[in-house]
Amino acid sequence: TFYVEMYRCTSRDITMVHVKRAWYNVYVPCLKTLFSFSFHLFLCVFFCFLAIVLYRVPLKWSRWWCKLTHGGLLFVAVVLSVLGVRAAFDFHTANNIPHLYSLHSWTGISTVALFTLQWFVGLCAFLLPWTPLAVRACLKPLHIWMGIAIFTLSLITSLSGINEKLLLTLNTEPYTALPAEALFANSLGILVVIFGLLVLKILSNQKWKNPEFENETDRVNRPLVVSKTIARKKSIN
Protein backbone atom coordinates (compact mmCIF):
# COMPACT_ATOMS: atom_id res chain seq x y z
CA THR A 1 0.00 0.00 0.00
CA PHE A 2 0.97 3.67 -0.20
CA TYR A 3 1.73 4.00 3.51
CA VAL A 4 3.93 0.90 3.46
CA GLU A 5 6.03 2.43 0.67
CA MET A 6 6.20 5.72 2.58
CA TYR A 7 7.46 3.87 5.64
CA ARG A 8 10.07 2.04 3.59
CA CYS A 9 11.37 5.26 2.04
CA THR A 10 11.51 7.06 5.39
CA SER A 11 13.30 4.17 7.10
CA ARG A 12 15.83 3.94 4.24
CA ASP A 13 16.65 7.65 4.50
CA ILE A 14 17.12 7.48 8.28
CA THR A 15 19.29 4.38 7.86
CA MET A 16 21.43 6.17 5.27
CA VAL A 17 22.13 9.01 7.70
CA HIS A 18 23.20 6.63 10.47
CA VAL A 19 25.31 4.48 8.13
CA LYS A 20 27.19 7.50 6.83
CA ARG A 21 27.71 8.79 10.34
CA ALA A 22 29.15 5.42 11.37
CA TRP A 23 31.38 5.42 8.28
CA TYR A 24 32.90 8.79 9.18
CA ASN A 25 33.24 7.95 12.89
CA VAL A 26 34.85 4.54 12.41
CA TYR A 27 36.83 4.72 9.17
CA VAL A 28 37.43 8.40 8.42
CA PRO A 29 37.74 10.24 11.78
CA CYS A 30 39.55 13.14 10.07
CA LEU A 31 36.34 13.86 8.13
CA LYS A 32 34.00 14.09 11.12
CA THR A 33 33.66 17.81 10.47
CA LEU A 34 32.19 16.93 7.10
CA PHE A 35 29.34 14.96 8.64
CA SER A 36 27.32 18.16 9.02
CA PHE A 37 27.75 18.63 5.26
CA SER A 38 26.55 15.08 4.53
CA PHE A 39 23.72 15.43 7.05
CA HIS A 40 22.50 18.55 5.26
CA LEU A 41 22.42 16.74 1.94
CA PHE A 42 20.62 13.65 3.23
CA LEU A 43 18.05 15.87 4.93
CA CYS A 44 17.72 17.75 1.65
CA VAL A 45 16.94 14.49 -0.16
CA PHE A 46 14.43 13.59 2.56
CA PHE A 47 12.56 16.91 2.30
CA CYS A 48 12.54 16.53 -1.49
CA PHE A 49 11.00 13.09 -1.04
CA LEU A 50 8.26 14.49 1.24
CA ALA A 51 7.49 17.32 -1.21
CA ILE A 52 7.41 14.98 -4.21
CA VAL A 53 5.01 12.44 -2.70
CA LEU A 54 2.80 15.07 -1.04
CA TYR A 55 0.32 14.99 -3.93
CA ARG A 56 0.03 11.21 -3.53
CA VAL A 57 -1.02 11.45 0.12
CA PRO A 58 -4.85 11.27 0.47
CA LEU A 59 -5.15 14.58 2.26
CA LYS A 60 -8.32 16.61 2.79
CA TRP A 61 -6.46 19.92 2.46
CA SER A 62 -7.37 22.54 -0.08
CA ARG A 63 -5.30 22.78 -3.23
CA TRP A 64 -3.76 26.04 -1.99
CA TRP A 65 -2.48 24.52 1.27
CA CYS A 66 -1.01 21.55 -0.58
CA LYS A 67 0.83 23.91 -2.90
CA LEU A 68 2.05 25.99 0.02
CA THR A 69 3.29 22.91 1.91
CA HIS A 70 4.95 21.55 -1.23
CA GLY A 71 6.77 24.83 -1.79
CA GLY A 72 7.71 25.14 1.89
CA LEU A 73 9.26 21.66 2.04
CA LEU A 74 11.23 22.36 -1.13
CA PHE A 75 12.39 25.71 0.24
CA VAL A 76 13.82 23.94 3.30
CA ALA A 77 15.53 21.46 0.95
CA VAL A 78 17.03 24.31 -1.11
CA VAL A 79 18.42 25.98 2.02
CA LEU A 80 19.91 22.69 3.26
CA SER A 81 21.51 21.98 -0.11
CA VAL A 82 23.09 25.44 -0.21
CA LEU A 83 24.41 24.99 3.34
CA GLY A 84 25.86 21.63 2.35
CA VAL A 85 27.65 23.05 -0.69
CA ARG A 86 28.99 25.93 1.41
CA ALA A 87 30.35 23.42 3.96
CA ALA A 88 32.06 21.48 1.18
CA PHE A 89 33.71 24.63 -0.21
CA ASP A 90 34.87 25.62 3.28
CA PHE A 91 36.36 22.15 3.84
CA HIS A 92 38.20 22.24 0.51
CA THR A 93 39.57 25.71 1.25
CA ALA A 94 40.76 24.74 4.73
CA ASN A 95 42.58 21.65 3.39
CA ASN A 96 43.94 23.20 0.16
CA ILE A 97 41.82 20.93 -2.04
CA PRO A 98 40.89 22.28 -5.50
CA HIS A 99 37.25 23.18 -6.13
CA LEU A 100 35.00 21.78 -8.86
CA TYR A 101 37.47 19.33 -10.35
CA SER A 102 35.47 16.10 -10.16
CA LEU A 103 32.34 14.68 -11.76
CA HIS A 104 30.76 14.66 -8.29
CA SER A 105 31.27 18.39 -7.87
CA TRP A 106 29.95 19.12 -11.36
CA THR A 107 26.77 17.11 -10.84
CA GLY A 108 26.36 18.58 -7.35
CA ILE A 109 26.58 22.20 -8.49
CA SER A 110 24.30 21.48 -11.43
CA THR A 111 21.73 19.85 -9.15
CA VAL A 112 21.71 22.74 -6.66
CA ALA A 113 21.48 25.34 -9.46
CA LEU A 114 18.61 23.54 -11.21
CA PHE A 115 16.89 22.94 -7.88
CA THR A 116 17.01 26.64 -6.97
CA LEU A 117 15.77 27.63 -10.43
CA GLN A 118 12.98 25.05 -10.27
CA TRP A 119 11.80 26.37 -6.91
CA PHE A 120 11.80 30.00 -8.07
CA VAL A 121 9.93 29.20 -11.32
CA GLY A 122 7.43 27.08 -9.36
CA LEU A 123 6.86 29.96 -6.92
CA CYS A 124 6.17 32.41 -9.74
CA ALA A 125 4.08 30.04 -11.85
CA PHE A 126 1.95 28.19 -9.29
CA LEU A 127 1.77 30.27 -6.11
CA LEU A 128 1.49 33.84 -7.35
CA PRO A 129 -2.21 34.55 -8.05
CA TRP A 130 -1.69 36.71 -11.13
CA THR A 131 -0.01 33.97 -13.21
CA PRO A 132 -2.24 33.16 -16.22
CA LEU A 133 -3.91 29.77 -16.10
CA ALA A 134 -2.64 28.95 -19.59
CA VAL A 135 0.94 29.43 -18.37
CA ARG A 136 0.33 27.15 -15.39
CA ALA A 137 -1.18 24.44 -17.56
CA CYS A 138 1.74 24.68 -19.98
CA LEU A 139 4.44 24.61 -17.30
CA LYS A 140 2.94 21.87 -15.11
CA PRO A 141 4.21 18.83 -17.14
CA LEU A 142 7.68 20.39 -17.38
CA HIS A 143 7.62 21.22 -13.66
CA ILE A 144 6.80 17.62 -12.76
CA TRP A 145 9.43 16.20 -15.13
CA MET A 146 12.10 18.58 -13.85
CA GLY A 147 11.28 17.67 -10.25
CA ILE A 148 11.82 13.97 -10.92
CA ALA A 149 14.97 14.73 -12.94
CA ILE A 150 16.47 16.89 -10.16
CA PHE A 151 15.67 14.21 -7.57
CA THR A 152 17.42 11.63 -9.76
CA LEU A 153 20.41 13.95 -10.16
CA SER A 154 20.64 14.30 -6.37
CA LEU A 155 20.86 10.51 -6.05
CA ILE A 156 23.54 10.37 -8.76
CA THR A 157 25.48 13.07 -6.92
CA SER A 158 25.24 11.10 -3.68
CA LEU A 159 26.54 7.93 -5.34
CA SER A 160 29.42 9.69 -7.07
CA GLY A 161 30.29 11.42 -3.79
CA ILE A 162 30.50 8.11 -1.95
CA ASN A 163 32.80 6.73 -4.64
CA GLU A 164 34.97 9.85 -4.68
CA LYS A 165 35.33 9.82 -0.89
CA LEU A 166 36.47 6.20 -1.03
CA LEU A 167 39.11 6.94 -3.65
CA LEU A 168 40.42 9.82 -1.51
CA THR A 169 40.48 8.10 1.87
CA LEU A 170 41.50 4.51 1.13
CA ASN A 171 45.23 4.58 1.91
CA THR A 172 46.05 1.26 3.59
CA GLU A 173 44.42 -1.06 1.04
CA PRO A 174 43.41 -0.56 -2.61
CA TYR A 175 39.76 -0.29 -3.54
CA THR A 176 40.05 -3.47 -5.64
CA ALA A 177 40.86 -5.46 -2.49
CA LEU A 178 37.41 -4.52 -1.15
CA PRO A 179 38.40 -3.69 2.45
CA ALA A 180 35.83 -3.29 5.22
CA GLU A 181 35.48 0.45 4.61
CA ALA A 182 34.73 -0.15 0.94
CA LEU A 183 32.08 -2.71 1.85
CA PHE A 184 30.57 -0.24 4.29
CA ALA A 185 30.47 2.59 1.74
CA ASN A 186 29.19 0.33 -1.05
CA SER A 187 26.35 -0.75 1.25
CA LEU A 188 25.48 2.90 1.77
CA GLY A 189 25.35 3.33 -2.01
CA ILE A 190 22.99 0.37 -2.31
CA LEU A 191 20.72 1.98 0.29
CA VAL A 192 20.67 5.18 -1.79
CA VAL A 193 19.69 3.18 -4.89
CA ILE A 194 16.91 1.32 -3.03
CA PHE A 195 15.59 4.61 -1.61
CA GLY A 196 15.49 6.16 -5.08
CA LEU A 197 13.74 3.16 -6.61
CA LEU A 198 11.09 3.18 -3.88
CA VAL A 199 10.38 6.87 -4.47
CA LEU A 200 10.14 6.32 -8.24
CA LYS A 201 7.77 3.42 -7.58
CA ILE A 202 5.48 5.72 -5.58
CA LEU A 203 5.53 8.31 -8.36
CA SER A 204 4.86 5.77 -11.11
CA ASN A 205 1.74 4.33 -9.46
CA GLN A 206 -1.17 6.14 -11.11
CA LYS A 207 -3.66 4.79 -8.56
CA TRP A 208 -2.07 6.88 -5.79
CA LYS A 209 -2.54 10.19 -7.60
CA ASN A 210 -5.00 12.55 -6.00
CA PRO A 211 -7.55 13.30 -8.79
CA GLU A 212 -8.50 16.64 -7.20
CA PHE A 213 -4.99 17.97 -7.90
CA GLU A 214 -4.66 16.81 -11.51
CA ASN A 215 -6.32 19.76 -13.24
CA GLU A 216 -4.60 23.07 -12.60
CA THR A 217 -7.70 25.10 -13.45
CA ASP A 218 -10.54 23.09 -11.91
CA ARG A 219 -10.65 24.83 -8.53
CA VAL A 220 -10.08 28.24 -10.06
CA ASN A 221 -12.95 27.93 -12.49
CA ARG A 222 -15.40 26.54 -9.94
CA PRO A 223 -16.32 29.95 -8.37
CA LEU A 224 -16.99 31.29 -11.87
CA VAL A 225 -19.39 28.43 -12.59
CA VAL A 226 -21.15 28.98 -9.27
CA SER A 227 -21.53 32.72 -9.92
CA LYS A 228 -23.01 32.04 -13.36
CA THR A 229 -25.49 29.58 -11.87
CA ILE A 230 -26.60 32.13 -9.24
CA ALA A 231 -26.99 34.86 -11.88
CA ARG A 232 -29.07 32.51 -14.04
CA LYS A 233 -31.41 31.71 -11.13
CA LYS A 234 -31.86 35.41 -10.40
CA SER A 235 -32.76 36.13 -14.02
CA ILE A 236 -35.35 33.30 -13.99
CA ASN A 237 -36.95 34.65 -10.78
C-alpha positions as CSV (number, residue, x, y, z in Angstrom):
1,T,0.0,0.0,0.0
2,F,1.0,3.7,-0.2
3,Y,1.7,4.0,3.5
4,V,3.9,0.9,3.5
5,E,6.0,2.4,0.7
6,M,6.2,5.7,2.6
7,Y,7.5,3.9,5.6
8,R,10.1,2.0,3.6
9,C,11.4,5.3,2.0
10,T,11.5,7.1,5.4
11,S,13.3,4.2,7.1
12,R,15.8,3.9,4.2
13,D,16.6,7.6,4.5
14,I,17.1,7.5,8.3
15,T,19.3,4.4,7.9
16,M,21.4,6.2,5.3
17,V,22.1,9.0,7.7
18,H,23.2,6.6,10.5
19,V,25.3,4.5,8.1
20,K,27.2,7.5,6.8
21,R,27.7,8.8,10.3
22,A,29.1,5.4,11.4
23,W,31.4,5.4,8.3
24,Y,32.9,8.8,9.2
25,N,33.2,8.0,12.9
26,V,34.9,4.5,12.4
27,Y,36.8,4.7,9.2
28,V,37.4,8.4,8.4
29,P,37.7,10.2,11.8
30,C,39.6,13.1,10.1
31,L,36.3,13.9,8.1
32,K,34.0,14.1,11.1
33,T,33.7,17.8,10.5
34,L,32.2,16.9,7.1
35,F,29.3,15.0,8.6
36,S,27.3,18.2,9.0
37,F,27.7,18.6,5.3
38,S,26.6,15.1,4.5
39,F,23.7,15.4,7.1
40,H,22.5,18.5,5.3
41,L,22.4,16.7,1.9
42,F,20.6,13.6,3.2
43,L,18.0,15.9,4.9
44,C,17.7,17.8,1.7
45,V,16.9,14.5,-0.2
46,F,14.4,13.6,2.6
47,F,12.6,16.9,2.3
48,C,12.5,16.5,-1.5
49,F,11.0,13.1,-1.0
50,L,8.3,14.5,1.2
51,A,7.5,17.3,-1.2
52,I,7.4,15.0,-4.2
53,V,5.0,12.4,-2.7
54,L,2.8,15.1,-1.0
55,Y,0.3,15.0,-3.9
56,R,0.0,11.2,-3.5
57,V,-1.0,11.4,0.1
58,P,-4.8,11.3,0.5
59,L,-5.2,14.6,2.3
60,K,-8.3,16.6,2.8
61,W,-6.5,19.9,2.5
62,S,-7.4,22.5,-0.1
63,R,-5.3,22.8,-3.2
64,W,-3.8,26.0,-2.0
65,W,-2.5,24.5,1.3
66,C,-1.0,21.5,-0.6
67,K,0.8,23.9,-2.9
68,L,2.1,26.0,0.0
69,T,3.3,22.9,1.9
70,H,4.9,21.6,-1.2
71,G,6.8,24.8,-1.8
72,G,7.7,25.1,1.9
73,L,9.3,21.7,2.0
74,L,11.2,22.4,-1.1
75,F,12.4,25.7,0.2
76,V,13.8,23.9,3.3
77,A,15.5,21.5,1.0
78,V,17.0,24.3,-1.1
79,V,18.4,26.0,2.0
80,L,19.9,22.7,3.3
81,S,21.5,22.0,-0.1
82,V,23.1,25.4,-0.2
83,L,24.4,25.0,3.3
84,G,25.9,21.6,2.3
85,V,27.6,23.1,-0.7
86,R,29.0,25.9,1.4
87,A,30.3,23.4,4.0
88,A,32.1,21.5,1.2
89,F,33.7,24.6,-0.2
90,D,34.9,25.6,3.3
91,F,36.4,22.2,3.8
92,H,38.2,22.2,0.5
93,T,39.6,25.7,1.2
94,A,40.8,24.7,4.7
95,N,42.6,21.6,3.4
96,N,43.9,23.2,0.2
97,I,41.8,20.9,-2.0
98,P,40.9,22.3,-5.5
99,H,37.3,23.2,-6.1
100,L,35.0,21.8,-8.9
101,Y,37.5,19.3,-10.4
102,S,35.5,16.1,-10.2
103,L,32.3,14.7,-11.8
104,H,30.8,14.7,-8.3
105,S,31.3,18.4,-7.9
106,W,29.9,19.1,-11.4
107,T,26.8,17.1,-10.8
108,G,26.4,18.6,-7.3
109,I,26.6,22.2,-8.5
110,S,24.3,21.5,-11.4
111,T,21.7,19.8,-9.2
112,V,21.7,22.7,-6.7
113,A,21.5,25.3,-9.5
114,L,18.6,23.5,-11.2
115,F,16.9,22.9,-7.9
116,T,17.0,26.6,-7.0
117,L,15.8,27.6,-10.4
118,Q,13.0,25.0,-10.3
119,W,11.8,26.4,-6.9
120,F,11.8,30.0,-8.1
121,V,9.9,29.2,-11.3
122,G,7.4,27.1,-9.4
123,L,6.9,30.0,-6.9
124,C,6.2,32.4,-9.7
125,A,4.1,30.0,-11.8
126,F,2.0,28.2,-9.3
127,L,1.8,30.3,-6.1
128,L,1.5,33.8,-7.3
129,P,-2.2,34.5,-8.0
130,W,-1.7,36.7,-11.1
131,T,0.0,34.0,-13.2
132,P,-2.2,33.2,-16.2
133,L,-3.9,29.8,-16.1
134,A,-2.6,29.0,-19.6
135,V,0.9,29.4,-18.4
136,R,0.3,27.1,-15.4
137,A,-1.2,24.4,-17.6
138,C,1.7,24.7,-20.0
139,L,4.4,24.6,-17.3
140,K,2.9,21.9,-15.1
141,P,4.2,18.8,-17.1
142,L,7.7,20.4,-17.4
143,H,7.6,21.2,-13.7
144,I,6.8,17.6,-12.8
145,W,9.4,16.2,-15.1
146,M,12.1,18.6,-13.8
147,G,11.3,17.7,-10.2
148,I,11.8,14.0,-10.9
149,A,15.0,14.7,-12.9
150,I,16.5,16.9,-10.2
151,F,15.7,14.2,-7.6
152,T,17.4,11.6,-9.8
153,L,20.4,14.0,-10.2
154,S,20.6,14.3,-6.4
155,L,20.9,10.5,-6.1
156,I,23.5,10.4,-8.8
157,T,25.5,13.1,-6.9
158,S,25.2,11.1,-3.7
159,L,26.5,7.9,-5.3
160,S,29.4,9.7,-7.1
161,G,30.3,11.4,-3.8
162,I,30.5,8.1,-2.0
163,N,32.8,6.7,-4.6
164,E,35.0,9.9,-4.7
165,K,35.3,9.8,-0.9
166,L,36.5,6.2,-1.0
167,L,39.1,6.9,-3.7
168,L,40.4,9.8,-1.5
169,T,40.5,8.1,1.9
170,L,41.5,4.5,1.1
171,N,45.2,4.6,1.9
172,T,46.1,1.3,3.6
173,E,44.4,-1.1,1.0
174,P,43.4,-0.6,-2.6
175,Y,39.8,-0.3,-3.5
176,T,40.1,-3.5,-5.6
177,A,40.9,-5.5,-2.5
178,L,37.4,-4.5,-1.1
179,P,38.4,-3.7,2.4
180,A,35.8,-3.3,5.2
181,E,35.5,0.4,4.6
182,A,34.7,-0.2,0.9
183,L,32.1,-2.7,1.9
184,F,30.6,-0.2,4.3
185,A,30.5,2.6,1.7
186,N,29.2,0.3,-1.0
187,S,26.4,-0.8,1.2
188,L,25.5,2.9,1.8
189,G,25.4,3.3,-2.0
190,I,23.0,0.4,-2.3
191,L,20.7,2.0,0.3
192,V,20.7,5.2,-1.8
193,V,19.7,3.2,-4.9
194,I,16.9,1.3,-3.0
195,F,15.6,4.6,-1.6
196,G,15.5,6.2,-5.1
197,L,13.7,3.2,-6.6
198,L,11.1,3.2,-3.9
199,V,10.4,6.9,-4.5
200,L,10.1,6.3,-8.2
201,K,7.8,3.4,-7.6
202,I,5.5,5.7,-5.6
203,L,5.5,8.3,-8.4
204,S,4.9,5.8,-11.1
205,N,1.7,4.3,-9.5
206,Q,-1.2,6.1,-11.1
207,K,-3.7,4.8,-8.6
208,W,-2.1,6.9,-5.8
209,K,-2.5,10.2,-7.6
210,N,-5.0,12.6,-6.0
211,P,-7.5,13.3,-8.8
212,E,-8.5,16.6,-7.2
213,F,-5.0,18.0,-7.9
214,E,-4.7,16.8,-11.5
215,N,-6.3,19.8,-13.2
216,E,-4.6,23.1,-12.6
217,T,-7.7,25.1,-13.4
218,D,-10.5,23.1,-11.9
219,R,-10.7,24.8,-8.5
220,V,-10.1,28.2,-10.1
221,N,-13.0,27.9,-12.5
222,R,-15.4,26.5,-9.9
223,P,-16.3,29.9,-8.4
224,L,-17.0,31.3,-11.9
225,V,-19.4,28.4,-12.6
226,V,-21.2,29.0,-9.3
227,S,-21.5,32.7,-9.9
228,K,-23.0,32.0,-13.4
229,T,-25.5,29.6,-11.9
230,I,-26.6,32.1,-9.2
231,A,-27.0,34.9,-11.9
232,R,-29.1,32.5,-14.0
233,K,-31.4,31.7,-11.1
234,K,-31.9,35.4,-10.4
235,S,-32.8,36.1,-14.0
236,I,-35.3,33.3,-14.0
237,N,-36.9,34.7,-10.8
